[in-house]
Amino acid sequence: MTAKTKSSTIVSMYNPYGLIIYVDGSAFKNPGHKGGVAGIVEFPESLNRELETIFEIGFTETTSGRMELRACIEALKWARKNARTLKASSIIIVSDSQYVCLQHNNAPYWKKAGWRNRDNRPIENHDLWNEFLAVKNKIGIRTEIKWAKGKVSAIAKEVDKKAKQSAHNIIKKDDFGYRPGKVYRTKIPKGSASIFSAKGNEEIIRIYRKDLKRKECKISFDLYSEKEKNYVSKEFAYASPEIENQLHRSHSYRVKFNNSPKYPIIEKVIDEIKK
């Protein structure tokens, strides 16, 4: 498939003799609903080829983070198969995902640590990060991942459009690494949950999501302020299987946290708040 924009209209800020692959990933009603990825390659001017759409894939249930990472993986797969035939001197993957661009260099260290970060917190999407490393290490050509602000250039708008369209494809793949579970309505509808800054404190929380990990569960909750008499933010922390079994979605509890802002753990369920 050929993208509408010609490569001659794109002024490369990178290596003029390398391949540049623009990627994007999209998920609707994140998390837990359909998503899609797309990639467009820009060839060196010496090849005199138009921009080409190299993949458009839809998924049944996923998250925006997984789609952004999946888009990079699909670009790496295409590069591994085609870069040598095209005699490319290098490969640049351009993404607007800060999640991928800021974290991809940490992936080898996470893997050595059993997919945990320096604070011993479990790494999200470690299945995709593992696939990312496996494919990238087999390309054999210098490969970089660069960040660029999305929806600014014509090509960025085009790949964003194609990623969204892919999510609506009639035929979709399953994102096998995604474990959706049940999600109840949050009291704070906008925005995503942030990591709770645990300082050994007791708090009232209302559970709206539980994501099972290998050794613990990620608990997403609405945080209640007794001072303001209202729910004030969406946060997440972790819990052992024993504690997780005591926490039910859409229920509220007074709980005790550990003293670790970077790896918050619910240590004790004090009591359930009936109202």
N, C-alpha and C positions, 0 to 999 in steps of 0.2 A: 504494500500500500504506500502511496506517496502523499506526503503532507502538502497542503496548498502552498505554503510559504517556500520560496526557493532559497537554497543555501547562499546564493549570491547576495541576498539581502541581509544576511547575517554577518556582522563583523566580529570575527573570533577574537576574544580577549585571551585565549589560551594558545596552545601549540597549533600553528597553521598546518602542520604535517600530520597531526593526529586525528583520531575520531573523537567527536564530541557527542555524547548521548544525553539528551534532556529527558528527565523522568519526572513523573508525578504519581501520587497515590491519593485516593479519595475514599471516604467512608461516610455514609449517610446515617444520621441519628446516632453518632458515635457514642458509646460502643455498642456492638451487638447486632448491627444491621448490614445490609449489602454494601459492597465496596468495589473499587476497581483500580487498575494500574494501567499506565501507558508510557511508551517511550518513543522518542523521535531521534534519529541519528543525523548528524551533520557531517558530511564527508569533506576531506581536504579539497581545496579548489582544484588541485591537479587532476582529480578524478572527474570533474565536471558532472557531478551528479546532484540531483535535487535532494532535498530533505526527504527522509523515508520513515514512515511509521513502522516500527519493528515489532511492537507487541501492544495488544489491547486485551486485557483479561479481566473478567468480572468474577466476584466471589460472593457467596451466599450470606455469610455472617463473618464479621471481622471488626477491626478497629482502624482508626486513621494511622496510628503509629505502625501497625503491621503492614498497612498498604504502602506507606512511604518506604519502609525497609524492603518489602517485596518488590517494589519497582526497581530499586537498585540491584537486587538479586537477578531479576529478569534481564536487566541491562548487562550485567556481568556474564550471564549465560550466553547472551547473543554475542558479546565481544569475544568470549572464549572460542566460539564456533567460527567467527567471521574475520577477526582482526588480522590474523596472519595472511589469509587469502587476499585481503585488501592491502597488505604490506603497510599496515599502520605502525607508526613509530611510538605511539602512546595512545592512551584512552583516558578521556576525561568524562566523568559522569556528573552532570549538573542537576542538583536537586534544591528545592526550596525548603526542605525539611531540616530544621535545626537539630531535631532528635537524631537523625542519621549522620549529618555532617559533623556534629560536635562529639558524637559518641563512637564512631566507627573505629577510631584508633585505639579505643579502650577494649574492644572485643577480644583481642588475643590474651590480655591480662585477666579478663573475666573468665575466659575458658580455663586458664590455668588454675584459677581460684574456685573451680567448681561452679561457675556462673553465679558468682557473688561479687559485689563491689568491695571497695576498701573498708566500708563500714559493715561488711558481712551481710548486707541486705540482698535478697534475691534479685536477679536481673530479669526484667520483663522481656518477653519474646526471645528467650535464649535459644529456642529451636531455630528461629530465623537468623539470629546472629551466627549460630553454628554453621548454617547453610551458606551464609554470606562469606565467612572465612574460607570454607571449603572451596567455593567457586573462585573467589578472588585469588587464592594461592595457586590455582591451576592455569591462570591465563597466560603467564609467561611474558607479558609485556607490561611496561610501567603503567600503572593504573592509579588515578587520583579521583577523589570525590570532592567536588567544589560546591559551595553554597551560593545561590543567587536568589534574589528576591523574586517571588512568584508573581505572575500576572502583570509583569512590567513590559517585557518584550513580546513581539508577535508570536515567537515560538513557545515562550512560557505560557502564554494564553492558550495556544493550540494544544499543548500537551495536557494542561489542566482540563480543558474541555473534553479531550479524549478519555482521560481518566474517569471523569464523571459519567461520560456516556457508557463506558465499559461496565460500570456498576449496574446499568440498566439492561445489559445484554440478556437475551432470553436464556442462553446457555451460560451457566456459571459453574465455577469450580468451588469445592469445599476448602476452606482454610483449616486444614486438619489440626494445626497447632493451637487454634483458638478454642477456648473452653468457655462458652458464654455463661452458663448458669442462669439463675433467675435474678432479675433486676427489678426492684420496686421503685416507685416514684420517689424522687428526692424532694425535700422541702426547699432546696435551692436549685431551681431548674437550669440556670445558666452557668457555663463554665465547667471545668473539670476539677476533680478532687486533687488537693495538694497534700504533701506528706505532713503528718501531724508532728508538731514540735513537742515531743514527750519530755517532761521534766519531773517525772515521778508524781504527777498530779492525778487527781480524781476529776472525772468529767462525766457529764450526761451526754450520751450519744444515741442516735437513732440509726439502725442498720438499714442500708438499702441495697447493698451488693456484697457478695462473698466470692472471691476467686481462689480456688484451691491451687496451691503450689505443691512442690514435692514434699516439703517437710513442715510447711506452715500454710496459713491461709491469709490472703490479703483482704482486709475488711475495710469497706468504704462506708462512711457514715456522715450524717448531718450532725454538726456540733451544736449543742444547746448552750446558750448563755443564760445562767440564772440571774445575772444582773439585768440583762436586756429582756428577759422573759421571752426569748425567741430563738429560733435556729439561725445561726450567723454565718456558717461556712460549711463547705464540703471538704472532708479530710479522709486520709486513709492511714492505716497502721496494720500491724501483723499480729497473728495469734496462733497459738499451738492448736492441734486438733482437739484437745480437751476443752480449751476455752472456746474455740469456734463452735463446738456442739451446743454451747450454752447461749449463743447469740443467734437470734432468729430475725430474719428480714422483716422490716416494717415495725419491729419492736424497739423500745427505748430502754437503756440501761445506764446505771451508774457504774463506771468501771475505773480500775486503777492501771495507770500506765507505768512502764519502766522509765528510767532516766537516760534516754538516748534520743536526742532530736533527729539524728540521722538514720536511726533504725528503731522506730517506735514499735513497741510491743504491748498489747493488752495483757497484763499479767493476771488480773483478777476481775471477775464479775461480782460486784458488791451486792447489787439487787436490781430487779426489774422495775422500771418506772411505769406504772399502770396508765398514767395520764400525763 
